[in-house]
Amino acid sequence: MGVPLEQTTAPNPAQPITPGTLLQQSQQQQTAGSNPTLYRDLDLLRRDGFAAAGSATVSLRVLNHEGFTPSHLERSDFALTVNGKPRDFRLHAPGTQAVVIPPMVLLVFPPNDPVVHNIGVRQAVQYFSQQPAEQLPWRVGIFDSNGKMIPFTNGRSQLLAYLDEVAHTTESFEYATDPAMPRELRAEGSWLGKAQLAISNMQRYEGPKVILAMNPIAGSLYGLNDQMLAHDGPEDLLGVAQRIGGHIYIGNVGGPDVFVPGGEAAADQPAQLNGASSAGPQLGTTPSSHMRADPAMTAALSNFAFRTSQIMQTAAATFGGFANSLNDLARQIHRDLDGSYALDFDMTPEDQDHGSPEVVVHLTRPDLRVTILDVIPVGVSTDIEREMDQKQISALLKKAAATLIPSPEYRVTQRVDFFPLHGGLRPVLPMSAAIQWIGHGRGPVSLSVAERVEEQSLSSIVLEREIRVHWDGRSLSWERDGQLHPGHYLWSIAVHDGRGIIYSYSQRKIDIEFPRPGVAISSLVVGKACRTDDIYTNGLQHRPPLTAQEQPHLLIDPMRAGNCRVEPDALGSFSPADTVHAFVRIYPPEKLDKSKPERWTAKFVLRSQAGVVEAVRQAPFTIDSGSGYLASVQLPLNISDVIPGSHTLDVELRGPGIHKDLKESRAISIAVAPATP
């Protein structure tokens, strides 16, 4: 049954109705005795991060003194502590978990080593072509020796096609980036930097993350030219693997180093010449009676011991492994990841506010040792709520992307604000969207919206949601407090009827890079109102709001400017009675961070479409509870100098580290004031 339109009509037809308004009306109607569902936001992926997870899973590696995983461990053998408090849990023995997230495996081929590249590709083709099922138990990607990233896939045929492409790739020389080398011999954007970026992008994935790195051959292939070439091995990936919680498994596919023995075993000639005309003993041959060891053999053995120790330490530091063949290494990965214990515990509201939980696991048996592999949030949506199957939504979005037809009835607007990665914090990207009915009359009473965010280089879905709403037939807006790792994303929105008919489709690319040297700057954030915390407007949070006494800053929210948590406006549409809330944040580098924030200034300038300056506000930067330094203004539009129409709001920044004008801009529109009777 439809809901009467007057119950959901916004007071201002130009003002989009928000999910918060709908939730408030739903609560009022439930109190009055009726119970229509005005707004439902379904998490189709069953994962909303720890902030909304109902439980979490801790994957463990348990080993005995012989290095094997014991069977038949009981719940009493484990003790779990979460955020400093003992916690009850559910124990899963190896192979008994109902839902298992497949591992993400990245094949990494080192640069300037065609022998290892050829052997590694052949072994990978041999192993994966023998897999019985078309759908692989892993999601496999490839980072090639030329610095090219090939997307992840769990299809056997697709992966074999990728490996065939890699086998025929043209391998260019990858040069070293050692600062001691002459500038003309240094390369920008090295293989190692690209490899670390590819591995960093795996951080968002919630399942086990494996870096299957091929070990380069120790010997020289290019003689004296070797000093100009990059020689990056698995040990160079240790730091980034540890940061993302990844496991390095090293494929020593080139085989153990070969040592040529001395003396008669090496060549059919006299063992050693110690004549008077000889400049000392001839090395590489059988030692004489007064020589206890061959120096060449000693050096080779020492280098072999060093490389072996380096491989073992790299694998051990990331709880990985190593082997001389890809087949043996794959068996190790299956044994380590499939044969592990897991603990499930329920997330309390305090845990959800804390974010990523601090988990400690102890074993009561002294003969065993335990290592935490992953802590994964479990989504909160139930099977009943997921009435529309995820496969249907995926098919609908795929169909919509293939036929980009502009809609004469719906307009979809997407806006992404950006706060850069700084001080180890994850980038925050408030993602706001609005759907407007631009057809004749009013739109339909009910509306279905499919929304997805996909990481393109990983071919992995970050967010997939279905919104079902009874709206006012004019406009609907919502906001996601997006937190995305550096990478390349595609944000898609499809308006449909719930039965497969697509009304409108919109998509937007989101590119997030690692921070660069210098002063970093956020987006120019513009809104017309402050978001109230008594009714959540994003449809994602389910906990009761905190009281005034419980309101300390549990989370860093860069969208809060002073006492106002600005609600971003995707449309950028204002009326003359509105006040524009605008702010910007800067992130100085560490060497400048000791300066006073007042040394940086921001000038906000409102210009008409013709370029006429209509309003100017100067604001110093200050320190607040958010991130970086903040400069904010509130600009009333009911002044005589501001005329209706299209405008541009600029913010011009000046201060230490800014050698030229640094400016951010935002287009806005101001409607004509309604005529007074």
C-alpha positions, 0 to 999 in steps of 0.5 A: 500500500502506498503512503499518502504523499502529504506525509512525506512532502518536504516543506520546501519543494527545492529541498531534497528529502533525506533518509533522516526525515523519512526515518523520523516520519516512520517512527511517528507513524509506528507510534500512531499504530501504522507501520509502513516501511518508508526507508530501507538501506540493505547491505548486500555485501553483508559487511559495513565495517566494524562500525556497523558489524554485529560480530567479527571473526578472528583467524588463527594459526596454531602450531605445535613444536613440530610446526603442525596444526593440532586437531581437536582443540577445545574452546577451553584451550583459548582465551580471548581479549577484545579492547582490553576486556575478556570476551566470550566467543564461538570456536570454529575448527579447521574446515568448519566455518560456514562462510569462508572469504576466498584469499586474494593472491597477487603473483609478483614477478621481479624485474630484470630476471627473464629466467625467473619470469619464464619459469614462474609463468610456466609453473603458474600455467601448469598449476592453474590449468590443472584445477578441476573447477572453472571457479578458483578458490583464490582471487588471483592478480598479477604484478608483472616484471614491467610494472604492469598490474593485471586485475584479480579474477577467480575464473580459471580461463580468464587467469590462463588468458592473463598468464598467456599475455604475461608470457608474451610481454615485452620486458623492458629494463627496470633501472635502479632509483638509488640516489647515489647514482647519476641522475640520468641513470635514475628512474622515476616511478620505479618497479618497487614503488608500483609494486608497493602501491599494488600491494597497498591497494589490497588492504581494503579486502577483508579476506586473507591477503597473499603476496606470492613473490618469485625470488630473483636469481642471485647471479649476475646476468648483465655484468657491469650493467647490473649496478644500473638495474633494479634488483628488488626481491621479496624482502623489499616488499616486507614493510608494505606486506606487514602494513596490510596484514599480508602474507609473503610466500616466496617461490624460489622457482629458479631453484637453489643456487648452484656451486661449482666445486673446485679441483678435479671436480671442476676441471681436468687440470692440475689441482693448484699451481704454487710455483714461484712465478705464480701470484699466489694460489689459484682460487677455485681449485682444490686447496693446497695442504696449507690452505683449509678452505677455498676462498671462492667457495667460502664466499659463495656459501656465505652468500647462499646462507645470507640469501636463504636466511633472508628468504626465511626471515621475510616469510616468517615475519609475514607468517608466509612460507617458501618453496622451490616450486609453485606447486609446493607453495600452493599446497603450503598456502592451502594448508596454512589458510584452509587449516586454521582455527577461527573465533567469532565474537559479538561486537558491542556498541563500544566495540563499534565506536572503537573501530578496528578492535584490539584483539589478543588471543592466548592459549592455555597449553604451553606446548602450542603457539598462536598467531592472529592472521586476520580480524574480519567484520561480519555484516549485519544484514539478515537473509530476510532483509536481502529480498533482492538477490545480490546477483540480480543487483549485479546483473542490473548494474551491469545492464545499466552500465552497458546502455548509458541512456540519459533519463528524461525523468530522473537526474542523478547527482554524485558528489565526492569530497576528499580529505587526504591521507595524513599522519597514518589516517585513512582518507575520508571521502564523504560521498553525497548523492541526490535523485531529482524527478524532472518529469511531468507532475510528481514521480512515483510513490516508491523508489528503488536505488541500487548503489555500488562502489568497485575498486577497479584495479582489484575488480573488487566490490567495496560497497553494494547497497539497495535503497527502497524508499517511499519519497515525496516524488520530487527529490531524495538525497543521502550521504555515505561517510566513505573511507577508501584506501588509495586506489581507483574506484567506480561509484555507480547508481541505478534508479529502477522499479525493483523488477529489472526496469532501469529508469536512470543510471549514473557513474563517477570515477574516484581516484585516490592517490598517496600523499605527495610532498608539500602542503596537501589540501582537502576539497572545498566543502559546501553545505546549507545546513548542519547535520543533526545527530539525533536522527541519522541521515545516512541510513547506516548507523543503528545505535542510539545517539550519545548523550551530551555527557557521552559526546567526546570525540570518539572519531575524527570527523573532518566534516565538522567545522566548529559546532556544525557537522556540515551536511554536504550538498550534492546539488549545490543549489541554494535559495536567497534565504540560505546561508552557505557553510563552506570550509577547507582543510590543509595538511602541512608537511611535518617540517612546516607543521610546527608553524602556527596555523594562523600563518596560513590564510584562506580567502573565500570569494563568491563570483557571478557567472560573469566573473563579478566578485559579489562577496569576500570573506577572509579566514585564518586557519585554526586547530580543531578536533578534526584533521589538519588545520581548518578555515571556515566561513558562513556566508548569508545569501540575502545580501543585495550584492548577490544576484540569482543564477550560477556562481563560483565559490573559490577559496584561495590559500596562502602561507608557508610551503605554498609558493603559488596561489593554491585554489579550490573551486565549487560551482553553486546556483542561487534560485530566484526568491519566491514572489511575496503576495 
